[in-house]
């Protein structure tokens, strides 16, 4: 039986990093187009998008919390805002400097995406842990009840039901209280 893959290695790591980079890029570019800008496809933007993907995949080696995700999303917002606004308007400083409404929109979008991706991150790691528990339970050996010798058991009609033996730790299990008359 194969080991349960960790979300911090292999394909799960690649997918988690790509999802973060995609959300960061789409959030910034989608907001730029929604605000009336043209879709910014410049060589500098494509280079930064590639660097963002590489950075996000590299950072996906372990579980990231809300703060780490918001930091990546926030920095990407600043970089892609500068690249988008500069590309649309020739890089003039007046256009690149955002107003209070735009700053608020970037902050709210960053916090919303950060919260959603942090919940997704928690879900992915919880599912990986659950898969590890299920795998460990499958490895517990089952023991047949005592019965006839194996040669005689081959001629027996039905096979006996197997009983599972699970190791238990912690306090003893209790049932409901007994009602007295």
C-alpha positions as CSV (number, residue, x, y, z in Angstrom):
1,X,0.0,0.0,0.0
2,X,1.4,3.4,-1.0
3,X,2.0,6.2,1.5
4,X,-0.4,9.1,1.7
5,X,1.0,12.0,-0.2
6,X,1.8,15.1,1.7
7,X,0.3,18.3,0.4
8,X,3.8,19.8,0.8
9,X,5.3,17.6,-1.9
10,X,4.8,16.6,-5.5
11,X,1.7,17.4,-7.4
12,X,-0.3,18.6,-4.4
13,X,2.4,21.2,-3.7
14,X,2.4,22.3,-7.3
15,X,-1.4,22.6,-7.4
16,X,-1.5,24.6,-4.1
17,X,1.2,27.0,-5.3
18,X,-0.5,27.4,-8.7
19,X,-3.9,28.1,-7.1
20,X,-2.4,30.9,-4.9
21,X,-0.6,32.5,-7.8
22,X,-3.6,32.2,-10.1
23,X,-5.9,33.9,-7.5
24,X,-3.4,36.7,-7.0
25,X,-3.0,37.3,-10.7
26,X,-6.7,37.0,-11.5
27,X,-7.7,39.3,-8.6
28,X,-5.3,42.0,-9.7
29,X,-5.9,41.7,-13.4
30,X,-9.7,41.3,-13.1
31,X,-10.0,44.4,-10.9
32,X,-7.9,46.3,-13.4
33,X,-10.1,45.4,-16.3
34,X,-13.3,46.0,-14.2
35,X,-12.1,49.5,-13.4
36,X,-11.9,50.3,-17.1
37,X,-8.4,49.3,-18.0
38,X,-7.3,47.2,-20.9
39,X,-6.1,43.6,-20.3
40,X,-2.4,44.2,-19.5
41,X,-0.3,41.6,-21.4
42,X,3.2,43.0,-21.4
43,X,6.5,41.1,-21.2
44,X,7.2,42.5,-17.7
45,X,3.8,41.4,-16.5
46,X,4.3,37.9,-17.9
47,X,7.8,37.7,-16.3
48,X,6.4,38.8,-12.9
49,X,3.5,36.3,-13.3
50,X,6.0,33.5,-13.9
51,X,8.1,34.6,-10.9
52,X,4.9,34.6,-8.8
53,X,4.1,31.1,-9.7
54,X,7.6,29.9,-8.9
55,X,7.6,31.7,-5.6
56,X,4.1,30.4,-4.6
57,X,5.1,26.8,-5.5
58,X,8.3,27.1,-3.5
59,X,6.4,28.5,-0.5
60,X,3.9,25.6,-0.7
61,X,6.3,23.2,0.9
62,X,4.5,23.5,4.2
63,X,1.1,24.6,5.5
64,X,0.6,28.4,5.2
65,X,-1.7,30.4,7.4
66,X,-3.8,33.4,6.8
67,X,-0.9,35.8,7.4
68,X,1.4,34.2,4.9
69,X,-1.2,34.0,2.2
70,X,-2.3,37.6,2.8
71,X,1.3,38.7,2.6
72,X,1.8,37.0,-0.8
73,X,-1.5,38.3,-2.1
74,X,-0.8,41.9,-0.9
75,X,2.7,42.1,-2.4
76,X,1.4,40.7,-5.7
77,X,-1.4,43.3,-5.6
78,X,1.1,46.2,-5.4
79,X,3.4,44.7,-8.1
80,X,0.6,43.9,-10.5
81,X,-1.1,47.2,-9.9
82,X,2.1,49.1,-10.8
83,X,2.6,47.0,-13.9
84,X,-1.0,47.3,-15.0
85,X,-1.4,51.0,-14.4
86,X,2.0,51.8,-15.8
87,X,1.3,49.8,-19.0
88,X,-2.0,51.5,-19.6
89,X,-0.9,55.1,-19.1
90,X,2.7,55.1,-20.1
91,X,4.0,54.8,-16.5
92,X,3.1,58.3,-15.3
93,X,3.4,58.6,-11.5
94,X,0.0,60.3,-11.1
95,X,-1.9,57.3,-12.6
96,X,0.2,54.7,-10.8
97,X,-0.4,56.2,-7.4
98,X,-3.8,54.8,-6.3
99,X,-6.5,56.8,-4.6
100,X,-8.1,55.8,-1.2
101,X,-10.9,53.9,-2.9
102,X,-8.5,51.8,-5.0
103,X,-6.4,51.1,-1.9
104,X,-9.4,50.0,0.0
105,X,-10.6,47.8,-2.9
106,X,-7.1,46.1,-3.0
107,X,-7.0,45.6,0.8
108,X,-10.5,44.1,0.9
109,X,-9.9,41.8,-2.1
110,X,-6.6,40.7,-0.5
111,X,-8.3,39.9,2.8
112,X,-11.2,38.0,1.2
113,X,-8.9,36.0,-1.1
114,X,-6.5,35.4,1.8
115,X,-9.4,34.1,4.1
116,X,-10.8,31.8,1.4
117,X,-7.4,30.3,0.5
118,X,-6.4,29.9,4.2
119,X,-9.7,27.9,4.7
120,X,-8.8,25.9,1.6
121,X,-5.3,25.3,3.0
122,X,-6.7,24.1,6.3
123,X,-9.1,21.8,4.5
124,X,-6.3,20.3,2.3
125,X,-4.0,19.5,5.2
126,X,-6.9,18.1,7.3
127,X,-7.9,15.8,4.5
128,X,-4.3,14.6,4.2
129,X,-4.2,13.9,7.9
130,X,-7.6,12.1,7.7
131,X,-6.2,9.9,4.8
132,X,-3.2,9.0,7.0
133,X,-5.6,7.9,9.8
134,X,-7.6,5.8,7.4
135,X,-4.5,4.2,6.0
136,X,-3.3,3.4,9.5
137,X,-6.6,1.8,10.4
138,X,-6.3,-0.4,7.2
139,X,-3.0,-1.6,8.4
140,X,-4.4,-3.0,11.6
141,X,-4.4,-6.7,11.3
142,X,-7.6,-8.7,11.6
143,X,-7.5,-12.0,13.3
144,X,-10.0,-14.9,12.6
145,X,-11.7,-16.4,15.6
146,X,-10.3,-19.6,17.0
147,X,-11.6,-22.6,15.0
148,X,-10.7,-25.7,13.2
149,X,-7.2,-26.2,11.7
150,X,-6.6,-24.6,8.3
151,X,-6.8,-27.8,6.4
152,X,-10.2,-28.6,7.9
153,X,-11.4,-25.1,7.4
154,X,-11.0,-25.4,3.6
155,X,-13.9,-27.9,3.6
156,X,-16.1,-25.9,6.0
157,X,-19.3,-24.3,4.5
158,X,-19.2,-20.6,5.3
159,X,-16.1,-18.6,6.3
160,X,-16.3,-17.3,9.8
161,X,-16.7,-13.5,10.3
162,X,-13.4,-11.8,11.1
163,X,-13.1,-9.7,14.2
164,X,-11.1,-6.5,14.2
165,X,-8.6,-5.9,16.9
166,X,-7.9,-2.2,17.4
167,X,-5.5,-0.9,19.9
168,X,-7.2,1.6,22.2
169,X,-5.6,4.2,24.4
170,X,-7.0,6.7,26.8
171,X,-9.8,6.5,29.4
172,X,-12.1,3.5,29.4
173,X,-15.2,3.9,27.3
174,X,-18.5,4.3,29.1
175,X,-22.1,3.7,28.2
176,X,-25.1,5.6,29.2
177,X,-25.9,5.7,32.9
178,X,-28.0,3.0,34.4
179,X,-31.4,4.2,35.7
180,X,-32.2,2.9,39.2
181,X,-35.8,2.0,40.2
